[in-house]
Amino acid sequence: MLIIDLIFNLSLLVALSVFAGFIDQRWPRDQRPGPILQGLLFGSVAVIGMLNPLVLEPGLIFDGRSVMISLCALFYGPVATLLAAGMTIAVRFSMGGVGLAMGIISVLIAAGIGLLAHYYFRPRQLIPGVRDLYLFGLAVHLTMLLGVFTMPLETALRVLREIGPAILLIYPLATLLAGKIMADHEALRQSESNYRQLFSDHAAVKLLIDPDTSRIVDANDAAAIFYGWPDSELKGMEVSRINILSPDEIRREMAKARARKRYHFEFKHRLADGSVRDVAVFSSPTVVNGRALLHSIIFDITEQKAAEAEQERLGTQLFQARKMEAVGRLAGGIAHEFNNLMTVILASAHLAKKQVAPDNPVAEELDEIRRSGERAAELTRQLLAFARKQMIVPKVLDLNGAIAGFMPLLKRLLGRETNIEWQPGPQLPAVKLDPEQLDQLLVNLCRNAKDAIGNDGTITVATHRATLDQDYCAEHPGARPGEYVALLVKDDGCGMDAATLSKIFEPFFTTKEFGKATGLGLATTYGIVKQNDGYIEVTSTPRRGTEVKVYLPANQEETA
């Protein structure tokens, strides 16, 4: 009979532990409903056990309430214990009998030892092991047996003799069995809680993706903040809504991550507001609840990409500036040597012509030598201008007045059919510049514009005040902060691509047919601008025209 009653109580304990685990998943113990529901559950099961007890004599009953109350206190704390113990004490009080005092004391002992164990394990976040649970059950029921001495001595000795060994043997084992089930639930709950905390509360953007359906299974709070969709909407969303790749490309990339062939990816992801960000994705396969998923951690690298592009652009500009400086030194050295040779050739031709009669056929050949030498000398001067080594006579100029005075001659040079617009800016400061260099600048820039527009289109020559600040100069190597007068020559012609644009200032580089140009026009312009401490900026788009801005420093004496 004793064994049958104990088996009944054990079955109640097993059912109790299963239901307790279910409640703990639905209403965790750290939320208010959790402990209340657990207390009601443990109290109800204890009462059910009390309604089918082991009756030693009228009013003296034994059941599994001590196991249930102690485990309730151990795992669910004071609120649940207060409810469960209150229910069992009330029922036991209503049953009365000689064992009433012992019955109430056994409930209080179970609750007290359970709470002591609860406050021992919980602050340390320990989960009781097999040894801990057995010793806990032994301590509860050994102390409970001491309560028999609240009854008459003869009855107490009879209880100890007849059921004491069974209680000390079977009840601790029952505590161990039910406690192990509950401890396993607790370990699983803590594992899931730790995973949830590690996943949901992490500052990095995290997604769990089903590679079979290409849908997001889970997303943490950081993902909801980054993408701009609530996590409820992110969960179940197709990856193609955030990744700008095609669905087929996405599946191929996920297959690489699933097969562990690749872990690091760089994509462009679309946010809820429609903006697109560069992201680095670290993705690896994982198993969650038996499902093979991809655990992806996403980092926003938009600023990093922009910084890399800016660094590359500045590096290219620095390389171009150094290349132009090196080519300038080479051109200057060649020009000096070439100039010395041309001086000898022109002087020799001049002396030879003096020794020949004017009607001598040789005189005509000597004139041709002189004319060719002068053209070669002009090329030399252009090279020296590029190398910033030509002799100049700077003057303080009103740029608008100088350009306006040169404009009629410039129109004749370009041809009357050329449409050229002159737009002078108001209240310009003076500049200090050799007038001949200004004329050379205008001719070179306008001839290139004329070649770009052909017989159609418009060339615009304009001026305006300009201030170059630190930010502009940081993005344009070679520019210096200060006050400038900008000379703009703009056309709506064929324009240039990036490859051509990167070479336009190199000596002898030309896009025209062989023999049609020397390739020194823009090289000379570059040299003149640099020689006068200015800065030149060229922007061009194929089929949309070219704009050249020459920044000439404002005359400091006039500014002062």
Secondary structure, DSSP 4 states (H G I P E B T S, - for coil): -HHHHHHHHHHHHHHHHHHHHHHHHHS-TTSTHHHHHHHHHHHHHHHHHHTS-EEEETTEEE-SHHHHHHHHHHHHHHHHHHHHHHHHHHHHHHH-STTHHHHHHHHHHHHHHHHHHHHHHTTTT----HHHHHHHHHHHHHHHHHGGGGS-HHHHHHHHHHTHHHHHHHHHHHHHHHHHHHHHHHHHHHHHHHHHHHHHS-SSEEEEEETTTTEEEEE-HHHHHHHSS-HHHHTT-BGGGTB-S-HHHHHHHHHHHHTTS--EEEEEEE-TTS-EEEEEEEEEEEEETTEEEEEEEEEE-HHHHHHHHHHHHHHHHHHHHHHHHHHHHHHHHHHHHHHHHHHHHHHHHHHHHHTS-TTSHHHHHHHHHHHHHHHHHHHHHHHHHHTT-S----EEE-HHHHHHHHHHHHHHHH-TTSEEEEEPPSSPPPEEE-HHHHHHHHHHHHHHHHHHHTTSSEEEEEEEEEEE-HHHHHHSTT--SEEEEEEEEEE-S----HHHHTTTTSTT--SSPTTS--S-HHHHHHHHHHHTT-EEEEEEETTTEEEEEEEEEBPHHHH-
